[in-house]
Amino acid sequence: MAAISGLIRVMERAARKAGQRLRRDFGEIEHLQVSRKGPADFVSKADQAAERTLWDELRAARPDWGFLMEEGGEIEGDADKPRFIIDPLDGTSNFLHGLPHFAISIAVQEPRLDGKGWGEVTAALVYQPITDESFWAEKAGGAWLQDRRLRVSARRHLDESLIATGIPFAGAGDPGQWMKIYGALAPQVAGIRRFGAASLDLAWVAAGRYEGFWEAGLKPWDTAAGCLLVREAGGFVTDWRGRANPVCDETVLAGNDALHSRLHKLLVASLKD
């Protein structure tokens, strides 16, 4: 049984409260007020309300911490304290189309000891309101799904492996680059999946449901929690140059301990052509 810290309890309580509202709004999709935020990128009243709930709950529990939020941007706190990195609704397009695959992502990032920016992520939670699955991790404490310890997949062969990805869409991403990587990986693996929520893709790598994941052009709130989940479950997360940054977002490659290096070699080779 996992020993759940007070911080994780605070994060989960906030996520569950926001998730209740998302579930209610998800059942009334046709009534949602939606505004365009960019090409094929929408923000709904539900998204904004969920972020406000998370802000209210987390700020009440940690009033001197900062925030980095998808909708609200960066809000500075005490420079010596951590900050929360929040995506209130990862998978907004899924949500707005009635697809029940979306999540709330919360991570805790520590300030660097030299005072120059932000360092390691030490706590993470990805909550799926529809399935009521709560994936969480703390640095050096393992990764968990509710009270069950998570380990990355034990598969050792690419031809037995499922790999997740995000596909470029209108106004975002580089289709040509993505096709090169797809062309290199697809013939080697059992399948490639695109479900549309990076935080859940990474949580599912941690849970052993996928063997790997790659995507480009993400933001810290998409990946901060998922990076820690994969690492604490025994996997690896790097950027495409092989650097294990605290948060890999502009380019991210995650994999289990046996396959990450092979996936990385295929990815790098594909981009040399």
Number of C-alpha atoms within 10 A of each C-alpha: 8 13 7 15 10 9 16 19 12 15 25 22 15 22 28 19 15 26 24 14 16 24 16 11 18 20 12 12 15 11 9 14 10 14 11 10 10 11 10 11 14 14 18 19 13 25 24 16 15 24 24 16 19 27 20 13 19 20 15 11 14 16 12 16 19 22 23 21 20 20 15 13 11 14 12 12 15 12 15 14 14 23 25 27 26 29 29 32 30 25 22 22 19 16 23 20 11 14 14 16 19 27 30 33 29 32 31 26 25 19 18 15 10 8 10 8 10 16 17 17 24 19 26 28 32 29 28 24 22 15 11 12 13 20 28 32 28 23 15 11 15 19 31 25 19 15 14 12 17 25 21 28 24 12 17 13 14 21 13 12 20 20 24 25 23 20 19 17 12 10 10 15 16 13 12 10 14 20 15 16 19 19 14 17 19 15 11 16 17 14 16 16 14 13 16 20 22 27 29 26 26 33 31 23 31 34 23 22 17 25 32 32 26 27 22 22 13 17 16 20 25 29 30 31 34 33 32 34 36 29 24 24 25 18 25 26 29 22 20 20 12 16 12 15 15 20 26 24 21 14 16 25 28 33 30 27 20 18 21 20 16 12 25 20 12 16 22 15 13 18 13 7 6
